[in-house]
C-alpha cells in the first residue's frame, strides 16, 4: 500500500471511530466544564482530574472556542518556549491524557486539527456567560423604554 492510500485509509478509520464515539457519547454521557473560578470538569456528574495543568488548559481552550484548532497553533500556544518537534510531542501526550480521562468520544482529532466533539451534551459555563452577555447587548434600549 503506498503512502497516499495508507493516509486515506487512516483518515477514513479515524472518521469512523470519531462518528461511532460521538454517537455513543451522546447517548451515554454529559460533560460539564466550569471555568468561571477554579476549573471544575465533570463527566456524568463525577469530577474529572488530569495529571497536568496543560491538559486542563487545552480542554478549556477547545471548550470556550467551540471549534477545532490547528495542532501547530495549539502547540505554539501551550508550549511557546519549546521547538516545534517538542511542542507537538507535548501536545500529543496532553491529548492522550485528555482522551484517557474523558474517553475519545469528547475529542475530535485528525493529523492537522484537534477540537471538542459532542458539544450538544457538553456545557461550558464561560461560553454560556458569553452568550448571555451577547444577548443582553443586543437587547439594549433607551432608559425610558419599557421592557416587556
Residue pairs with C-beta under 8 A, 6 or more apart in sequence:
1 9
11 110
11 111
14 109
14 110
17 104
18 104
18 108
18 117
21 103
21 104
21 105
21 117
22 105
22 108
22 117
22 118
24 105
25 103
25 105
25 106
25 117
25 118
25 121
26 118
26 120
26 121
28 44
29 43
29 44
29 103
29 105
29 121
30 43
30 44
30 45
30 121
30 122
30 123
31 41
31 42
31 43
31 102
31 106
31 118
31 121
31 122
31 123
32 40
32 41
32 42
32 43
32 45
32 122
32 123
33 39
33 40
33 41
33 59
33 60
33 63
33 122
33 123
33 124
33 125
33 126
34 40
34 41
34 42
34 125
35 60
35 63
35 64
35 124
35 125
35 126
36 125
36 126
36 129
39 56
39 60
40 47
41 47
41 48
41 49
41 50
41 56
41 59
42 48
43 101
43 102
43 103
48 101
48 102
49 101
50 56
50 59
50 97
50 98
50 101
51 97
52 94
52 97
54 78
54 79
54 90
54 94
55 94
55 97
55 98
55 101
57 78
58 74
58 78
58 91
58 94
58 95
58 98
58 114
59 98
59 102
59 116
60 126
61 69
61 74
61 77
62 68
62 69
62 107
62 114
62 115
62 116
63 116
63 119
63 122
63 124
63 126
63 127
64 124
64 126
64 127
64 130
66 116
66 119
66 124
66 127
67 115
68 108
68 113
68 114
68 115
69 113
69 114
69 115
70 112
70 113
71 88
71 91
71 111
71 112
71 113
71 114
72 84
72 88
74 91
74 114
75 82
75 84
75 87
75 88
75 90
75 91
76 84
76 87
78 87
78 90
78 91
78 94
79 86
79 87
79 90
79 91
82 90
91 114
95 107
95 109
95 114
98 106
98 107
99 107
105 117
105 118
106 116
106 117
106 118
106 122
107 114
107 115
107 116
107 117
108 114
108 115
108 116
108 117
109 115
116 122
139 147
141 147
